[in-house]
Amino acid sequence: MRNYPFKTIVACLSILWYSPHLWAADATAPETAVLDAVEVRGKRLTKDQKGEAQQYSKNVSNAYLGKEYLERYRPDAAGDILKGLNGVYNMNTRTAGSAITPNIRGISGKGRIPVTIDGIEQTVDVWQNNYGISDRNYIDPTLLRSISVEKGPSMTRGVKSGVGGSVAIQTIEPEDIVPEGKKWGIQIKGSFSDNTVKQPESLLKYKGWPDYRTLPGNPTADGAIGTIGNVLEDPSGQSRYYYGLQFEDRYRITRFRNHKLRNFKNDRSGMFSAAFKTDISDGLIAYSIREKGNYFAGKHAAGGYLNNPVYKNEDSGHTNTTASMVPNMARFYRPGREVVNSNISSKSLLLKNNWHLPANQKISLSYMQTRVDFGEHNPFYSNLAQGYSDDFFNIGEQYREAAMQMMPIQGMESNIQNKSYKIGYGWKPENNSWIDLNANIWRTRTRSTRYQNGATDLYVDYPDSDYDNWIRCSRGEIPWTMAFHNMNCSQMMAEGLIPDKEPSKNLTTAIQSWTATVSKPQQNNAPVRYVPVQTSAIAFVWAILCP
């Protein structure tokens, strides 16, 4: 290896020459840099932001609808809101006064999916004959602030859960009405629609009529459920049948959707609310009203519900197609015609008052009152009438018109009155992560009156079959009890099966002829009155959080 001593010496001298200059530059540079103050401000998540975030953080499948969504989506009924949730449905949106009866992933029924409104249970249990018990919850959709749904059992704090999940509804608060930075606010909402018509006159005025043959409308006691009416026990302990009344055409569905019936006065709603907010207290008052008549059925794709084959138990499994599982409801509720008993009238009052005390304590008071009058669909009656319609439709061509005559009528309105009271206390000291207390005491009082005991709204015992058959033939209809004889009215009269002139309607004669069999010639349907139900509960929740 060659050696370069001269180059090495030159390199070392160069380093020594420049080193003092580098040391001087380091000595003149500042040791630290001082920056301007940076101010960082944090903002707590809103209720809706927390609810939306918990959809991804909870250990149970859940869904949340906040104020913004509910303001943007204007529902026609409270149950419509659940349509936007995956796997969540409502069972009584159109058939029971717009009640909320949730179905989560196919699970529903008594106690399986509890519904709470501001932490209060307001469920009304309704008997549906052989369809079991139905849970109903009533609230005006304009009063809703948020909805939280859990799709399975859980231990979530402040949520009453069941085997199928839970639905927790929160109503509006003063902060939703008072603008930010203000001390008070007023909110007015309104809506109207034109796809409804005022419901026909209720049959309630005919309850207790002495003789059904003298009623306006010439009803017959061989209605849609005919001799398969309720089986009840008379005072002697013997079982007997009761027969539903069927009215003539002017009491049945005759109104089609047209420009004369379509107007905005038969479907309208409004809500007025006012609130105040101070450092120590806030309060709210809200009143809502909703009036809605019977709506008109749609026409689109109605054929899919019109001529489906009837399911037959005696056939083997492979001969019954999936079409036989779809009911022919378009034959019962005609396309474009009025759907009776879909009317609703509701009034709601909501009062709230909160007190914010020292040490981060809070006392809350609330009161809500709801009254709902509505037409009601009886599932047992509808299903049985649909079965009669299918039977007549399949007998032969001449009986298909009789099948199309099987139509429901406007029944007696049901009534629900609900009052709820609540006192709440909360305590969560600052700088203390070990205490987070919530305590609530609430009471619910419900009174309901229904005329739905499983049969038709009006029925009688021991009808006059001669009179009923003669009335049917005089209308150009085929008597239900004679339909399977494969004979028309003229042939039946010739055979003596039907009188050729109107039978006597003398009330005295009728009473005398029936004295031996029944003490009261006519026994009308009595209302199913539910005594006031008072539900009280005390709920304490103490959350211990790790610091």
C-alpha positions in Angstrom: 0.0 0.0 0.0 1.3 3.5 -1.0 1.7 6.1 1.7 0.7 9.8 1.3 2.1 11.7 4.4 1.9 15.1 2.7 -1.9 14.8 2.0 -2.7 13.6 5.4 -0.9 16.5 7.1 -2.8 19.0 4.8 -6.2 17.5 5.8 -5.4 17.7 9.5 -4.3 21.3 9.3 -7.5 22.2 7.3 -9.7 20.8 10.1 -7.9 22.7 12.7 -8.2 25.9 10.7 -12.0 25.7 10.4 -12.9 24.4 13.8 -12.8 27.8 15.7 -15.2 29.3 13.1 -17.7 26.5 13.7 -17.4 26.9 17.5 -18.1 30.6 17.2 -21.2 30.0 15.1 -22.6 27.6 17.7 -21.9 30.1 20.5 -23.9 32.9 18.9 -27.0 30.7 18.1 -29.9 30.8 20.7 -30.3 27.7 22.9 -34.2 27.6 22.8 -37.0 28.8 20.6 -40.1 30.4 22.3 -43.4 29.9 20.5 -46.6 31.8 20.8 -49.3 30.4 23.1 -51.6 27.9 21.5 -55.2 27.7 22.9 -57.0 24.4 22.5 -60.8 24.3 23.1 -62.8 21.1 23.4 -66.5 20.6 22.8 -68.6 17.8 24.3 -70.4 15.4 22.0 -74.1 16.1 21.7 -76.7 13.4 22.6 -77.1 12.5 19.0 -73.4 12.3 18.3 -73.0 9.9 21.3 -75.9 7.8 20.2 -74.6 7.5 16.6 -71.1 6.7 17.9 -72.4 3.9 20.2 -73.7 2.1 17.1 -70.1 1.0 16.6 -68.9 0.8 20.2 -71.6 -1.2 22.0 -71.3 -4.9 22.5 -74.8 -5.4 21.1 -76.2 -4.8 17.6 -78.1 -1.5 17.8 -79.5 1.4 15.9 -80.0 5.1 16.7 -82.2 7.8 15.2 -81.5 11.4 16.3 -83.3 14.7 16.1 -82.0 15.6 12.7 -83.3 12.4 11.1 -86.7 12.7 12.8 -87.0 16.4 11.7 -86.2 15.5 8.1 -88.4 12.4 7.9 -92.0 13.3 8.5 -93.9 10.1 9.4 -97.6 9.6 8.9 -97.6 7.4 12.1 -95.2 6.8 14.9 -94.6 3.2 13.6 -93.4 4.5 10.3 -90.2 5.7 11.9 -89.1 2.1 12.5 -89.1 1.4 8.8 -85.7 3.1 8.4 -84.0 0.6 10.8 -82.5 -2.6 9.4 -84.3 -5.7 10.9 -86.9 -3.6 12.8 -90.5 -3.6 11.8 -93.8 -2.4 13.3 -96.9 -4.6 13.6 -99.8 -2.1 14.0 -98.9 1.0 11.9 -102.3 1.2 10.1 -104.6 -1.1 12.1 -104.6 0.0 15.7 -104.4 3.8 15.9 -100.8 4.0 14.7 -99.6 2.1 17.7 -95.9 1.1 18.1 -95.6 -2.7 18.3 -92.1 -3.5 17.4 -90.8 -6.7 15.7 -87.0 -7.1 15.8 -85.6 -9.8 13.6 -88.8 -11.8 13.7 -89.4 -11.6 17.5 -92.4 -9.8 18.9 -95.1 -10.4 21.5 -95.9 -9.9 25.1 -92.9 -8.7 27.0 -90.3 -9.8 24.4 -89.4 -6.2 23.3 -90.1 -3.6 26.0 -90.8 -0.1 24.8 -90.0 2.8 27.1 -90.9 6.5 26.6 -88.6 8.7 28.7 -87.8 5.7 30.7 -91.4 5.0 31.4 -93.3 1.9 30.3 -96.7 2.7 28.8 -97.6 -0.5 27.1 -101.2 -1.4 26.7 -102.0 -5.1 26.5 -104.8 -5.9 24.0 -106.5 -9.3 23.6 -106.7 -10.4 19.9 -108.8 -13.6 20.3 -106.9 -16.6 19.0 -104.1 -14.2 17.8 -102.9 -13.9 21.4 -102.0 -10.7 23.3 -100.7 -7.6 21.5 -98.5 -4.9 23.1 -99.3 -1.4 22.0 -97.6 1.9 22.7 -99.1 5.3 21.8 -97.3 8.6 21.2 -97.6 11.4 18.7 -94.5 11.3 16.4 -94.1 15.1 16.5 -93.0 14.7 20.2 -90.2 12.3 19.5 -86.6 13.5 20.0 -84.6 10.2 19.5 -85.1 6.5 19.2 -82.6 3.9 20.4 -83.1 0.2 19.4 -81.1 -2.7 20.7 -81.5 -5.9 18.6 -81.0 -8.4 21.4 -80.9 -8.7 25.2 -78.4 -6.5 27.0 -77.4 -4.9 30.3 -77.3 -1.3 29.0 -77.7 1.2 31.7 -81.1 2.9 31.8 -82.6 0.5 29.2 -85.2 -2.1 29.9 -84.3 -5.1 27.8 -86.2 -8.2 26.7 -85.4 -11.5 24.9 -85.9 -9.8 21.6 -84.2 -6.4 22.4 -85.6 -3.1 23.4 -86.9 0.3 22.0 -86.0 3.4 24.1 -87.8 6.6 23.0 -86.9 10.1 24.2 -89.3 13.0 23.8 -88.2 16.6 23.1 -86.3 18.6 25.7 -86.2 22.4 26.4 -82.8 22.6 24.7 -84.4 21.3 21.5 -86.8 24.3 21.4 -84.6 27.1 22.8 -81.9 28.3 20.3 -78.3 28.3 21.5 -77.5 31.5 23.4 -81.2 32.3 24.0 -83.4 32.1 27.1 -86.7 31.0 25.5 -88.1 29.7 22.3 -91.3 28.7 20.5 -91.8 26.0 17.9 -94.9 25.4 15.7 -95.2 22.4 13.3 -98.0 21.4 11.0 -98.7 19.0 8.2 -101.6 17.8 6.0 -102.3 15.3 3.3 -105.1 14.4 0.8 -105.2 10.6 0.6 -107.9 10.2 3.2 -111.6 10.6 3.6 -113.7 11.2 6.7 -114.7 7.9 8.2 -118.4 6.8 8.0 -120.6 7.0 11.0 -119.8 4.7 13.8 -122.1 1.8 14.7 -121.8 2.7 18.4 -125.2 4.5 18.3 -126.9 1.1 17.5 -125.5 -0.7 20.5 -128.4 -1.9 22.6 -131.0 -1.7 19.8 -134.0 -3.9 20.7 -134.5 -5.7 17.4 -131.8 -5.9 14.7 -134.5 -6.3 12.0 -135.6 -2.7 12.6 -132.1 -1.1 12.3 -131.4 1.3 9.5 -129.5 -0.4 6.8 -131.5 -3.7 7.0 -128.7 -5.7 8.5 -128.7 -9.5 8.5 -127.4 -11.7 11.3 -125.4 -13.9 8.9 -122.4 -11.6 8.6 -118.9 -12.5 7.7 -118.5 -14.8 10.6 -122.1 -16.0 10.5 -122.8 -19.1 12.6 -119.1 -19.3 13.6 -119.5 -16.4 15.9 -118.3 -16.2 19.5 -119.2 -19.2 21.7 -120.2 -17.8 25.1 -122.0 -19.1 28.1 -125.5 -17.8 28.9 -126.6 -17.3 32.5 -127.6 -21.0 32.8 -124.1 -22.1 32.0 -124.8 -23.5 28.5 -122.7 -22.5 25.5 -124.3 -20.8 22.6 -123.4 -19.0 19.4 -123.6 -15.3 18.6 -124.2 -14.0 15.1 -122.5 -11.0 13.5 -124.6 -8.3 11.8 -124.0 -7.6 8.1 -125.3 -4.2 6.8 -126.4 -3.3 3.3 -124.2 -1.5 0.7 -124.6 2.0 2.0 -122.9 0.9 5.2 -120.2 -1.0 3.4 -117.2 0.3 1.3 -118.6 2.2 -1.6 -116.2 5.2 -1.8 -113.4 5.2 -4.4 -110.6 7.7 -4.5 -111.7 10.8 -6.4 -111.1 14.5 -6.5 -114.4 15.2 -4.6 -113.4 13.1 -1.6 -109.7 14.0 -1.7 -109.1 17.1 0.4 -106.6 18.3 3.0 -109.0 18.7 5.9 -109.3 14.9 6.6 -105.6 14.4 7.3 -103.9 17.1 9.3 -101.7 17.5 12.4 -100.2 20.2 14.4 -97.8 20.8 17.3 -97.1 23.8 19.5 -94.3 23.9 22.0 -92.7 26.6 24.1 -89.6 26.4 26.4 -87.3 28.5 28.6 -83.8 27.9 29.8 -81.8 29.6 32.6 -78.7 28.7 34.6 -80.6 26.9 37.3 -83.8 25.7 35.6 -85.5 25.0 32.3 -89.0 23.9 31.3 -91.2 22.9 28.4 -94.8 22.6 27.4 -95.9 20.9 24.2 -99.4 20.1 22.8 -100.0 18.1 19.6 -103.2 17.1 17.8 -103.7 14.7 14.9 -106.9 14.0 12.9 -106.8 11.4 10.1 -109.7 9.7 8.3 -109.7 6.4 6.4 -107.0 6.2 3.8 -107.5 4.9 0.2 -105.8 1.6 -0.7 -103.2 1.7 -3.5 -103.6 0.2 -6.9 -100.0 -0.6 -7.8 -99.3 -4.4 -8.1 -102.7 -5.1 -6.5 -103.0 -8.3 -8.7 -100.5 -10.0 -6.5 -103.1 -10.0 -3.7 -106.2 -10.8 -5.7 -106.3 -14.3 -7.3 -103.8 -16.4 -5.4 -104.7 -20.1 -4.9 -106.0 -21.0 -1.5 -103.7 -23.1 0.7 -105.2 -26.6 1.3 -104.1 -28.7 4.2 -105.2 -31.9 2.6 -102.8 -31.4 -0.3 -99.2 -32.6 -0.1 -96.5 -30.1 0.5 -95.3 -29.8 -3.1 -98.8 -29.0 -4.5 -99.2 -25.8 -2.4 -97.1 -23.1 -4.1 -95.7 -20.0 -2.4 -98.5 -18.0 -3.9 -101.0 -19.8 -1.7 -99.2 -18.2 1.3 -100.2 -14.7 0.1 -103.7 -13.7 1.2 -106.2 -12.3 -1.3 -106.5 -9.0 0.6 -107.2 -7.0 -2.5 -110.5 -8.8 -2.8 -111.3 -7.8 0.8 -109.9 -4.3 0.6 -110.4 -3.2 -3.0 -107.6 -1.3 -4.8 -108.4 2.4 -4.8 -111.1 2.1 -2.3 -111.5 3.3 1.3 -109.9 1.2 4.0 -112.3 1.4 6.8 -111.3 1.5 10.4 -107.9 3.1 9.6 -109.0 6.5 11.1 -107.3 8.0 14.1 -107.8 11.1 16.3 -105.2 11.9 19.0 -104.3 14.7 21.4 -101.2 14.8 23.5 -99.8 17.1 26.2 -96.2 17.1 27.4 -94.8 19.0 30.4 -91.2 19.0 31.6 -89.2 20.9 34.2 -85.6 20.4 35.2 -83.6 22.0 38.1 -79.8 22.2 38.0 -78.5 22.3 41.6 -75.0 22.8 43.1 -72.5 19.9 43.0 -73.7 18.9 39.6 -77.1 17.6 40.8 -80.3 17.6 38.8 -84.0 17.1 39.6 -86.4 16.5 36.7 -90.2 16.5 36.6 -92.3 15.3 33.7 -95.9 14.6 32.8 -97.5 13.3 29.6 -101.1 12.7 28.7 -102.3 11.0 25.6 -105.8 10.3 24.3 -106.4 8.3 21.1 -109.7 7.4 19.4 -109.3 5.1 16.5 -110.9 2.5 14.2 -109.6 -1.0 14.8 -109.1 -4.0 12.6 -110.0 -7.3 14.2 -107.5 -9.9 12.8 -109.7 -12.8 13.7 -112.7 -11.3 12.0 -110.7 -10.2 8.9 -109.0 -13.6 8.5 -112.3 -15.5 8.8 -114.1 -13.2 6.4 -111.2 -13.7 4.0 -111.7 -17.4 4.3 -115.4 -17.1 3.5 -114.5 -15.0 0.5 -112.0 -17.5 -0.8 -114.5 -20.4 -0.4 -117.3 -18.6 -2.3 -114.8 -17.5 -5.0 -113.8 -21.1 -5.7 -117.2 -22.7 -5.7 -118.0 -21.5 -9.2 -118.4 -18.6 -11.5 -121.9 -17.7 -10.4 -120.7 -17.3 -6.8 -117.7 -15.1 -7.4 -119.8 -12.0 -7.1 -120.9 -13.2 -3.7 -117.3 -13.5 -2.8 -116.7 -9.9 -3.9 -119.6 -8.8 -1.6 -117.6 -9.9 1.4 -116.5 -6.5 2.6 -115.9 -5.0 6.1 -117.8 -2.1 7.5 -116.8 0.8 9.8 -117.0 -0.5 13.3 -117.0 1.0 16.8 -114.1 3.2 17.7 -111.7 2.2 20.4 -110.4 4.6 23.0 -107.1 4.8 24.9 -106.3 7.3 27.6 -102.8 7.3 29.1 -101.2 9.5 31.8 -97.7 9.2 33.0 -95.8 10.9 35.8 -92.1 10.9 36.6 -89.6 12.4 39.1 -85.9 11.9 38.5 -82.8 12.7 40.4 -79.2 12.7 39.1 -75.8 13.3 40.8 -72.4 13.2 39.1 -69.8 15.2 41.0 -67.0 16.8 39.0 -63.5 15.4 39.4 -65.1 12.2 40.8 -65.3 9.2 38.5 -66.7 6.9 41.2 -70.1 8.4 41.5 -72.8 8.6 38.7 -76.2 8.2 40.3 -79.6 8.2 38.5 -82.9 7.5 40.4 -86.4 7.7 38.9 -89.9 7.2 40.3 -92.7 6.9 37.8 -96.3 6.0 37.5 -98.5 5.2 34.6 -102.3 5.2 34.5 -104.1 3.8 31.5 -107.8 3.5 30.7 -109.0 1.8 27.5 -112.4 1.0 26.0 -112.7 -1.5 23.2 -115.5 -3.2 21.4 -113.3 -5.9 20.0 -114.0 -9.2 21.8 -113.2 -11.4 18.9 -116.5 -11.2 17.0 -118.0 -8.5 14.9 -118.7 -5.2 16.6 -122.5 -5.8 16.7 -124.0 -9.3 17.0 -127.2 -11.0 18.2 -128.2 -14.4 19.4 -130.9 -16.6 17.7 -131.4 -14.6 14.5 -134.4 -14.7 12.1 -133.0 -16.8 9.3 -136.1 -16.4 7.1 -135.8 -12.6 7.3 -132.0 -12.8 6.7 -132.3 -15.0 3.6 -135.2 -12.9 2.2 -133.2 -9.6 2.6 -130.2 -11.2 0.9 -132.3 -12.2 -2.1 -134.1 -8.8 -2.3 -130.6 -7.2 -2.6 -129.7 -9.5 -5.5 -127.2 -11.3 -3.3 -126.8 -15.0 -2.4 -127.4 -15.9 1.2 -124.3 -17.1 2.9 -126.1 -20.0 4.5 -127.5 -21.2 1.2 -124.5 -20.6 -1.0 -123.4 -24.2 -1.0 -126.7 -25.5 -2.3 -125.7 -24.4 -5.8 -129.1 -22.8 -6.3 -130.2 -19.2 -7.0 -132.8 -17.3 -5.0 -135.7 -18.2 -7.4 -134.9 -21.9 -7.1 -134.6 -21.6 -3.3 -138.0 -19.9 -3.1 -139.5 -22.6 -5.3 -138.1 -25.2 -3.0 -139.4 -23.4 0.1 -135.9 -22.7 1.5 -136.5 -19.0 1.4 -139.9 -17.2 1.9 -141.3 -15.5 -1.2 -142.4 -12.4 0.7 -140.9 -10.4 3.5 -141.4 -12.1 6.9 -143.1 -10.3 9.7 -140.9 -8.0 11.8 -143.5 -7.5 14.6 -141.3 -7.2 17.7 -144.0 -8.5 20.0 -144.5 -11.7 18.0 -140.7 -12.2 17.8 -140.3 -11.9 21.6 -143.2 -14.3 22.2 -141.9 -16.9 19.8 -138.5 -16.8 21.4 -139.5 -16.7 25.0 -139.0 -20.5 25.4 -135.4 -20.3 24.2 -133.9 -17.1 25.5 -135.0 -14.5 27.9 -133.5 -11.6 25.9 -134.3 -11.8 22.2 -131.3 -9.6 21.2 -128.0 -9.4 23.1 -125.7 -6.8 21.6 -122.0 -6.8 22.0 -120.8 -5.2 25.2 -117.7 -3.2 25.3 -114.5 -4.7 26.6 -113.7 -2.2 29.3 -110.3 -2.3 31.0 -110.3 -1.0 34.5 -107.6 1.7 35.1 -104.2 0.1 35.1 -101.8 1.8 37.5 -98.2 0.9 37.1 -95.6 2.4 39.4 -91.8 1.7 39.6 -88.8 3.0 41.3 -85.5 2.7 39.4 -82.1 3.4 40.9 -79.0 3.1 38.8 -75.6 3.5 40.4 -72.6 3.4 38.0 -69.2 2.9 39.5 -66.6 3.9 37.0 -63.0 3.1 37.2 -60.8 6.3 37.5 
